[in-house]
Amino acid sequence: MQEIAQDCGMSVANLYRYYEGKLALGAAVAAAEQAALFTACDRSVINAHGDLAAKLVTLFQTLIDGTCRQIKSTPLLFELGMTVARELPEQRQRFLREIEARIAAILADGGSDEALTAVEARVTGRMILMAGASFVLPWMLRTQPFGNPRAQVEPLMKCLVAGLTEAGAMGTAIAVRAGDSP
């Protein structure tokens, strides 16, 4: 904290007024990085043309590209984000909720007859996020256990969108049985 305070031109005591420790400071940096990634995602999805699958592909590929770029160009920042995610589960959950909300917004918007109700979009969005976990989880993007994730996004999203009607109805029934509020 002393080095950070010195680099910022302030006292350690003043730095502690804003952050309770290194982890809190790291969390703030990681949150700013995530916000920049989500801004890029939002921009990409707005500019995407095509059906639901094309918009979902754009979202996931932007997440992949942003994370892979960070792994290569700023590996220490990537490691900081990994540490924060490991130490602060609420930050990790917030990241996943943000992605899930973007998926649900794409599904609810639809673009024609493909639009889902808000409940279907939320439930189906969660299922799509679960299916696409290897495209958003940073440690999986670093190790790429299934090969190049970018090449796998489009076939998976097309498959998932093809089964949306059945999956949405089934997912809503599952959520209701599990006690989730639709």
Secondary structure in CASP SS format (residue, H / E / C, confidence):
PFRMAT SS
TARGET T0000
AUTHOR 0000-0000-0000
METHOD secondary structure of the structure
MODEL  1
M C 1.00
Q H 1.00
E H 1.00
I H 1.00
A H 1.00
Q H 1.00
D H 1.00
C H 1.00
G C 1.00
M C 1.00
S C 1.00
V H 1.00
A H 1.00
N H 1.00
L H 1.00
Y H 1.00
R H 1.00
Y H 1.00
Y C 1.00
E C 1.00
G C 1.00
K H 1.00
L H 1.00
A H 1.00
L H 1.00
G H 1.00
A H 1.00
A H 1.00
V H 1.00
A H 1.00
A H 1.00
A H 1.00
E H 1.00
Q H 1.00
A H 1.00
A H 1.00
L H 1.00
F H 1.00
T H 1.00
A H 1.00
C H 1.00
D H 1.00
R H 1.00
S H 1.00
V H 1.00
I H 1.00
N H 1.00
A C 1.00
H C 1.00
G C 1.00
D C 1.00
L H 1.00
A H 1.00
A H 1.00
K H 1.00
L H 1.00
V H 1.00
T H 1.00
L H 1.00
F H 1.00
Q H 1.00
T H 1.00
L H 1.00
I H 1.00
D H 1.00
G H 1.00
T H 1.00
C H 1.00
R H 1.00
Q H 1.00
I H 1.00
K H 1.00
S H 1.00
T C 1.00
P H 1.00
L H 1.00
L H 1.00
F H 1.00
E H 1.00
L H 1.00
G H 1.00
M H 1.00
T H 1.00
V H 1.00
A H 1.00
R H 1.00
E H 1.00
L C 1.00
P H 1.00
E H 1.00
Q H 1.00
R H 1.00
Q H 1.00
R H 1.00
F H 1.00
L H 1.00
R H 1.00
E H 1.00
I H 1.00
E H 1.00
A H 1.00
R H 1.00
I H 1.00
A H 1.00
A H 1.00
I H 1.00
L H 1.00
A H 1.00
D H 1.00
G C 1.00
G C 1.00
S C 1.00
D C 1.00
E C 1.00
A C 1.00
L C 1.00
T C 1.00
A H 1.00
V H 1.00
E H 1.00
A H 1.00
R H 1.00
V H 1.00
T H 1.00
G H 1.00
R H 1.00
M H 1.00
I H 1.00
L H 1.00
M H 1.00
A H 1.00
G C 1.00
A H 1.00
S H 1.00
F H 1.00
V H 1.00
L C 1.00
P H 1.00
W H 1.00
M H 1.00
L H 1.00
R H 1.00
T H 1.00
Q C 1.00
P C 1.00
F C 1.00
G C 1.00
N C 1.00
P H 1.00
R H 1.00
A H 1.00
Q H 1.00
V H 1.00
E H 1.00
P H 1.00
L H 1.00
M H 1.00
K H 1.00
C H 1.00
L H 1.00
V H 1.00
A H 1.00
G C 1.00
L H 1.00
T H 1.00
E H 1.00
A H 1.00
G H 1.00
A H 1.00
M H 1.00
G H 1.00
T H 1.00
A H 1.00
I H 1.00
A H 1.00
V H 1.00
R H 1.00
A H 1.00
G C 1.00
D C 1.00
S C 1.00
P C 1.00
END
